[in-house]
Amino acid sequence: MNNIVYNAKVLENDLRIMYNLRNNREVIKMFVYKFDILKTLKESGYNTTRLRKEKLLGENAIQSIRRGEMVGIIALEKICALLDMQPGNIIKYVEDEK
């Protein structure tokens, strides 16, 4: 049985990527955040307490963002609405294997 270890890594300009180690090689996942989502939400007046209290984002989505993991399409839609952005402004496609 293969155990896959997922990790988050922060690159230049707070670009967060998710990668896993497979056969001692980093395999980078396809979609990454372009910026720190929670920081930007906070700057827009949506701290995590408010997000939870007003049920704007669920706890799982908040924790996924913290870990640099991709959220589901519904959470992404809510983030787009809160930040008045398009998905392409928030995430980007990356294809790379080291």
Solvent accessible surface area in square Angstrom, and as a share of the most:
residue,aa,sasa,rsa
1,M,229,1.02
2,N,131,0.67
3,N,128,0.65
4,I,72,0.37
5,V,81,0.47
6,Y,107,0.41
7,N,47,0.24
8,A,51,0.40
9,K,58,0.25
10,V,81,0.47
11,L,71,0.35
12,E,139,0.62
13,N,135,0.69
14,D,66,0.34
15,L,29,0.14
16,R,51,0.19
17,I,5,0.02
18,M,10,0.05
19,Y,26,0.10
20,N,7,0.03
21,L,77,0.38
22,R,107,0.39
23,N,129,0.66
24,N,152,0.78
25,R,120,0.44
26,E,39,0.18
27,V,28,0.16
28,I,16,0.08
29,K,80,0.34
30,M,115,0.51
31,F,96,0.40
32,V,1,0.01
33,Y,1,0.00
34,K,82,0.35
35,F,44,0.18
36,D,28,0.14
37,I,2,0.01
38,L,28,0.14
39,K,109,0.46
40,T,28,0.17
41,L,0,0.00
42,K,135,0.57
43,E,127,0.57
44,S,58,0.37
45,G,42,0.40
46,Y,41,0.16
47,N,69,0.35
48,T,31,0.18
49,T,88,0.51
50,R,90,0.33
51,L,0,0.00
52,R,90,0.33
53,K,166,0.70
54,E,90,0.40
55,K,169,0.72
56,L,43,0.21
57,L,5,0.02
58,G,45,0.43
59,E,80,0.36
60,N,128,0.66
61,A,15,0.11
62,I,0,0.00
63,Q,54,0.24
64,S,18,0.11
65,I,5,0.03
66,R,111,0.40
67,R,120,0.44
68,G,2,0.02
69,E,51,0.23
70,M,65,0.29
71,V,21,0.12
72,G,49,0.47
73,I,134,0.68
74,I,119,0.60
75,A,15,0.11
76,L,13,0.07
77,E,117,0.53
78,K,87,0.37
79,I,0,0.00
80,C,15,0.09
81,A,80,0.62
82,L,35,0.17
83,L,19,0.10
84,D,133,0.69
85,M,61,0.27
86,Q,127,0.56
87,P,58,0.37
88,G,46,0.44
89,N,77,0.39
90,I,0,0.00
91,I,27,0.14
92,K,82,0.35
93,Y,117,0.45
94,V,31,0.18
95,E,137,0.61
96,D,63,0.32
97,E,102,0.46
98,K,128,0.54
